[in-house]
Every structure is written in structure tokens, then in C-alpha cells.
Amino acid sequence: MPLFDIFRKKPASPPPPRAAPEEAGAPIDACTEDWRIRGRVVVEGRLLDALNRRDPLGLVSAEWAPVDGSAPFEAVPGLRTLDPFDLLLVFARPETMPSRTAEETAARRRSKETFDVLVDLPPFQVVGTVHLYPGLDASSLLGHATELFIAFTGAVAAMPSGQRVGPTEPTTILVNRSYLTHVEQVDEVTMRAVLASRTGGTTEPGGPAAVPADPDVAAGDAAASGASARETATTDADEGAQGADRSA
């Protein structure tokens, strides 16, 4: 081996590829009167709580499309914030909810009464289940409340034509109460029929396809306690709203 080869530097190995940083924020999928907006917002805790603080939400990776589906989504890099007052509907996802142990979930669970409700907030109609404290009924949704949004579980949203808006399966929809113009309590048969007409098949209200507003209303947790998911609700998904209604 030539002497100079002993001292020759070996070429440095290329550094391993760096992992792409995780995209910041929680996903959001929301509707104004004219637009459906998707992206990510930087929030701490539950999206419902962030919306009810009423502060503008920082928005990244935003895209939008007309709510009637007449055009595809397109990027809107200039849209940097979302004002909760402009949003009529927000479709919740599991990523927007905090994780809790079974013990924490059980400790936070309180009994509420469930109501199958159909509401109008033009141009949308939403049918789903709301969880209210004893003594309140569906009409209380039209009353004054400190909380801007309330959660509808096992819910679907549609345009006046019947065209679905949002996810293809029933989910939790956070509804802006300030836009409500009509609230109607419906029986379970009507509820099931409306859901079926919106989804193209028979759908059990509040069934497994529904994303709970909070882990406290998860069907598995309710079954473990010997109650159905429709008989058990969270203590905090809409606690502030219902507390205000109690005194309204």
C-alpha cells in the first residue's frame, strides 16, 4: 500500500436524511356561510374550548372550497387566521381532543339528558344529539349563553337541497349557537330517518361512527360503566353553555 494512502482521509459518509418535522397544530374542518375551510390551527387542549374563548385562531396550510361543492379545494396561503364568529359549523376529529386515562374519564363523567335535535342555521341544517343538564330542554339552545359553540354528537349537516356537507359518516359537529334560527326536538325514528336520508343508509344515532365531543362520551367507556353512550355525556364539552342556560 503506498505510504500516502495511509494518511488519506476517507470521504465522509453522507448524513442520514432528516425526518420531516411534524406539521404544527390540530386539524380543522369548518364552514362559513359560503366556504368550507380546512387546515391546521395552533390550539392547546380541546378545539371546542379554543373556539369558545372567541379569540382568532392562527391557521396554517389553509385551503378552501365553496360549501356547495361547486369547485374543488384550493390553497389559500394568505388566509392566516380564523375568527370563531365567522364559523357556523366545525367538524370535530379525535385529534382535537385530549387523551385521558380511564380513571380520569370516569371521574369527569356526569349524567346528562340526551335530546335528538334538528336545527337550522342557514344555509345549513344539522341533525344530531345534544347533551344537556337535567331541567333543560332543546329550546334552551336558542337562549343566551356564554359559550358560542355546542357539540352535536352522531350528527350530520346538509344544505337545503339535502346535499351533505362535511364527513361522509356521522361525527361530532360543533355548532355556532349565535346562528341558530330554529330548533326542533325529534323522536328517534325521525332522527334515524333523517340520518339515513343524509348518508344513503340506515344509521343509528350516536352509534360507533360518531366521534364523541370528548373522550368522556366514548361508547366503550359508557359500555364499561353499564350505560349506553346516549345516556352518558361529558362534564365539560358544553358545561359553560349549559350553566349559562340554566340561569337564562
Secondary structure as UniProt FT lines:
FT   HELIX           3..7
FT   STRAND          26..31
FT   STRAND          35..41
FT   HELIX           47..52
FT   TURN            53..54
FT   STRAND          57..66
FT   TURN            67..68
FT   STRAND          74..75
FT   TURN            77..78
FT   STRAND          81..82
FT   HELIX           84..86
FT   STRAND          89..91
FT   HELIX           94..96
FT   HELIX           102..108
FT   STRAND          113..121
FT   TURN            122..123
FT   STRAND          124..132
FT   TURN            134..135
FT   HELIX           138..142
FT   STRAND          149..158
FT   TURN            160..161
FT   STRAND          164..165
FT   STRAND          171..176
FT   HELIX           177..179
FT   STRAND          182..185
FT   HELIX           188..199
FT   TURN            205..206
FT   TURN            208..209
FT   HELIX           215..217
FT   HELIX           219..224
FT   TURN            225..226
FT   TURN            229..231
FT   HELIX           239..247
//
